[in-house]
Amino acid sequence: MSGADEWIEQAVPPGSGRYYALLHSDPELQQKQRLVSTLISIFSKIGFQSREIEVAKHKLEWWRCELEKETFQHPVMVALDNANPSPQTRQMLQVLLVSYSMLLQSGSPSTDNENKHFHLHTGAGACHLLCDADGEIAALNDAGTVLSRLRCYRHLRLHVENGLLCLPMSSLESANLSPADLTPDSGNKKVSEFLKTALSELEVDMHQSLLAMQQHVTETQFEERKKYKSIFVYLSLQTKLLQAIRKDGAELLEKEIRLTPIRNYWHALQAARQFERVAKKS
């Protein structure tokens, strides 16, 4: 196993939703998308890997320098460079790294506007990068935003523990809550109701995003449609995961809910078949 493969296995573990989404990607795009997904995973975790902010900032600076080099040091960057990425890939990676770095530099995106731009620049930016999209695509913005929002709810406990709450304060205030209420085993009924309501609204947005992605695929040139398959499958899988979380009571501060590998396998297969039917439409 190469150094890059080891990093890929950590970021895209077998049996995970990300694993099966990429498994159904076009064979010509599969390895490149695995490498890009690995870099996205690395960047997204920098702010949550250490309670020592200076350690996190050091990692951030290392990656900033790495992306500016002509000859790369990190095995994933070496492998990606050998995979002939498009000219805009490096620039998009730099923008994504800067977007995630704002968590360390500015703290939690707590206002409505800050929160909106955080999800747009990170989640949507990651989707554009993964699909090697040239220019702004509304369907990818929607998909990336809802996926980023779900990520922040799924990892709410980790975010709270690291003092980086990626939820708008207005949503907490409207529920008469404060960040201090978001603690494990608090038994706060208002927190429970807040999470149930928020995830219900998010599920509606995710279904709308899936429809928007389908529409975008049918409006895209036929040879370009394959780029969006992994995003469509992953969005479908995350929607299923959200449904499972809601069915379990949305106890996000007490435990982490995951789909089993077999459920990921079947849901991904169904989503891939659905994408193929959509992609064949003229």
C-alpha positions in Angstrom: 0.0 0.0 0.0 1.4 3.4 -1.0 1.6 6.4 1.3 -1.3 8.0 -0.7 -3.4 4.9 -0.3 -3.0 4.9 3.5 -4.3 8.5 3.6 -7.2 7.6 1.3 -8.2 4.7 3.5 -8.3 7.0 6.5 -10.4 9.6 4.8 -12.5 7.2 2.8 -12.8 4.1 5.0 -14.3 1.0 3.4 -18.0 0.6 4.1 -18.5 4.4 4.6 -20.9 6.5 2.6 -18.0 8.4 1.0 -16.4 5.0 0.0 -19.5 3.8 -1.8 -20.2 7.1 -3.4 -16.7 7.1 -4.9 -17.0 3.4 -5.8 -19.8 4.3 -8.2 -17.9 7.2 -9.8 -16.8 6.9 -13.4 -13.6 4.7 -13.6 -11.7 7.5 -15.3 -12.5 9.9 -12.5 -12.4 7.5 -9.5 -8.8 7.8 -8.3 -8.6 11.5 -8.8 -11.8 12.0 -6.9 -10.5 9.8 -4.1 -7.4 11.9 -3.8 -9.4 15.1 -3.8 -11.8 13.7 -1.2 -8.9 12.9 1.0 -7.5 16.4 0.8 -11.0 17.8 1.6 -11.2 15.5 4.6 -7.7 16.6 5.8 -8.5 20.3 5.5 -11.9 20.0 7.2 -10.4 18.4 10.3 -7.5 20.7 10.9 -9.5 22.9 13.3 -10.7 19.9 15.3 -7.6 17.8 15.7 -6.0 19.6 18.7 -7.1 21.7 21.6 -3.9 23.6 21.2 -4.7 26.3 18.6 -1.1 26.9 17.8 -0.6 23.3 16.8 -3.6 23.5 14.4 -2.3 26.8 13.0 1.1 25.1 12.4 -0.6 22.4 10.4 -2.5 25.0 8.5 0.6 26.9 7.6 2.3 23.6 6.5 -0.5 23.0 4.1 -0.5 26.5 2.8 3.2 26.2 1.9 2.7 22.7 0.4 0.0 24.0 -2.0 2.4 26.7 -3.2 5.2 24.4 -4.0 6.2 23.2 -7.5 7.3 19.8 -6.2 5.1 18.4 -3.5 6.0 16.6 -0.3 2.7 15.1 0.9 2.0 11.7 -0.8 -1.6 12.6 -1.6 -0.4 15.8 -3.4 2.3 13.8 -5.2 -0.3 11.3 -6.4 -2.8 14.0 -7.4 -0.1 15.8 -9.4 0.7 12.5 -11.2 -3.1 12.2 -12.0 -2.9 15.3 -14.2 -5.4 17.6 -12.4 -7.0 20.5 -14.2 -5.2 23.9 -14.0 -7.8 25.2 -11.5 -7.5 22.3 -9.1 -4.6 23.8 -7.1 -6.3 27.2 -6.9 -9.5 25.6 -5.7 -7.6 23.6 -3.0 -6.0 26.8 -1.8 -9.3 28.6 -1.6 -10.8 25.6 0.3 -7.9 25.6 2.8 -8.3 29.3 3.4 -12.1 28.8 3.9 -11.6 26.1 6.6 -8.8 28.2 8.2 -11.3 30.9 9.1 -12.4 28.6 11.9 -9.0 29.1 13.5 -8.6 32.7 12.6 -12.1 34.1 13.3 -13.7 31.4 15.4 -17.3 30.2 15.1 -19.3 31.5 12.1 -22.1 32.7 14.5 -24.0 35.3 12.5 -26.5 34.3 9.8 -24.3 35.8 7.1 -21.1 34.3 8.4 -22.7 30.9 8.7 -24.1 31.1 5.2 -20.7 32.0 3.7 -19.0 29.3 5.8 -21.1 26.5 4.3 -20.9 28.1 0.8 -17.1 28.4 0.9 -16.4 25.1 2.5 -19.1 22.6 1.6 -20.0 24.0 -1.8 -16.4 24.7 -2.5 -15.6 21.1 -1.8 -18.3 19.9 -4.2 -17.0 22.2 -7.0 -13.5 20.9 -6.4 -14.6 17.3 -6.4 -16.5 17.7 -9.7 -13.7 19.9 -11.2 -16.5 22.4 -12.0 -15.5 25.4 -14.0 -17.6 28.4 -12.6 -20.4 28.6 -10.1 -23.0 25.9 -10.4 -26.2 26.5 -8.3 -26.9 22.8 -7.8 -23.4 22.2 -6.4 -23.8 25.2 -4.1 -27.0 23.7 -2.8 -25.6 20.2 -2.4 -22.5 21.4 -0.7 -24.3 23.7 1.6 -26.8 21.1 2.9 -24.0 18.5 3.2 -21.9 21.0 5.3 -24.9 21.8 7.5 -25.5 18.1 8.1 -21.8 17.6 8.9 -22.0 20.4 11.6 -25.0 18.7 13.2 -23.5 15.2 13.0 -20.3 16.3 14.7 -22.0 18.8 17.0 -20.5 17.2 20.1 -17.0 17.4 18.7 -17.5 21.0 17.6 -18.8 22.0 21.0 -15.9 20.3 22.8 -13.5 22.3 20.6 -15.3 25.6 21.1 -16.2 25.9 17.4 -19.9 26.0 17.1 -20.9 26.0 13.4 -24.5 26.9 13.9 -26.0 30.4 13.6 -26.7 32.0 17.0 -30.0 33.2 15.7 -31.3 29.6 15.5 -30.3 28.9 19.1 -31.7 32.2 20.3 -35.1 31.6 18.6 -35.3 28.3 20.6 -34.3 30.2 23.8 -31.0 28.3 24.0 -27.3 29.3 24.5 -24.2 27.3 23.4 -23.8 26.4 27.1 -27.0 24.3 26.8 -25.4 22.0 24.2 -23.8 19.6 26.5 -24.0 15.8 26.5 -26.5 14.2 28.8 -28.0 17.5 29.7 -31.5 16.2 29.5 -32.6 19.6 28.2 -35.9 19.1 26.4 -35.5 22.4 24.6 -32.3 21.2 23.1 -34.0 18.0 21.9 -36.8 19.9 20.3 -34.4 22.3 18.7 -32.4 19.5 17.1 -35.5 17.6 15.9 -36.9 20.8 14.3 -33.6 21.7 12.7 -33.0 18.3 11.2 -36.6 18.2 9.9 -36.0 21.4 8.0 -32.6 20.2 6.8 -34.2 17.0 5.4 -36.6 19.1 3.3 -33.6 21.1 2.0 -31.7 17.9 1.2 -34.6 16.5 -0.9 -34.8 19.8 -2.8 -31.1 19.6 -3.4 -31.4 16.1 -4.8 -34.1 17.4 -7.2 -31.9 20.3 -8.2 -29.0 18.1 -8.9 -31.1 15.8 -11.1 -32.3 18.8 -13.0 -28.7 20.1 -13.5 -27.5 16.7 -14.8 -30.2 16.7 -17.4 -29.3 20.2 -18.5 -25.5 19.4 -18.7 -23.8 18.1 -21.9 -23.9 14.4 -21.9 -20.2 13.8 -21.7 -20.0 16.0 -18.6 -22.7 14.3 -16.6 -20.5 11.6 -15.1 -18.6 14.2 -13.0 -21.6 14.6 -10.8 -22.4 11.0 -10.0 -20.4 10.6 -6.8 -21.9 13.8 -5.4 -25.4 12.6 -6.2 -24.8 9.2 -4.6 -23.3 10.7 -1.5 -26.1 13.3 -1.2 -28.6 10.4 -1.4 -26.7 8.4 1.2 -26.5 11.4 3.6 -30.2 11.9 3.2 -30.8 8.3 4.3 -28.4 8.9 7.2 -30.3 12.0 8.2 -33.5 10.0 8.2 -31.9 7.4 10.4 -30.7 10.1 12.8 -34.2 11.6 13.0 -35.8 8.2 13.5 -33.4 7.5 16.4 -34.5 10.7 18.1 -31.8 13.1 16.9 -29.7 12.5 20.0 -26.6 14.1 18.4 -25.0 15.1 21.7 -25.2 11.7 23.2 -24.2 9.4 20.4 -23.1 9.1 16.7 -25.4 7.4 14.3 -23.9 5.7 11.2 -25.4 3.6 8.5 -24.0 0.1 8.4 -21.8 -0.9 5.5 -24.5 -3.1 4.0 -27.1 -0.3 4.2 -24.6 2.1 2.6 -24.0 -0.5 -0.1 -27.6 -0.9 -1.0 -28.6 2.8 -0.8 -25.6 3.7 -2.9 -26.5 1.1 -5.5 -30.1 2.4 -5.7 -28.8 6.0 -6.0 -26.3 5.1 -8.7 -29.1 3.4 -10.7 -31.3 6.5 -10.3 -28.5 8.7 -11.5 -28.0 6.5 -14.6 -31.6 6.8 -15.4 -31.5 10.6 -15.0 -28.2 10.9 -16.9 -29.6 9.0 -19.9 -32.4 11.6 -20.4 -31.9 14.0 -23.3 
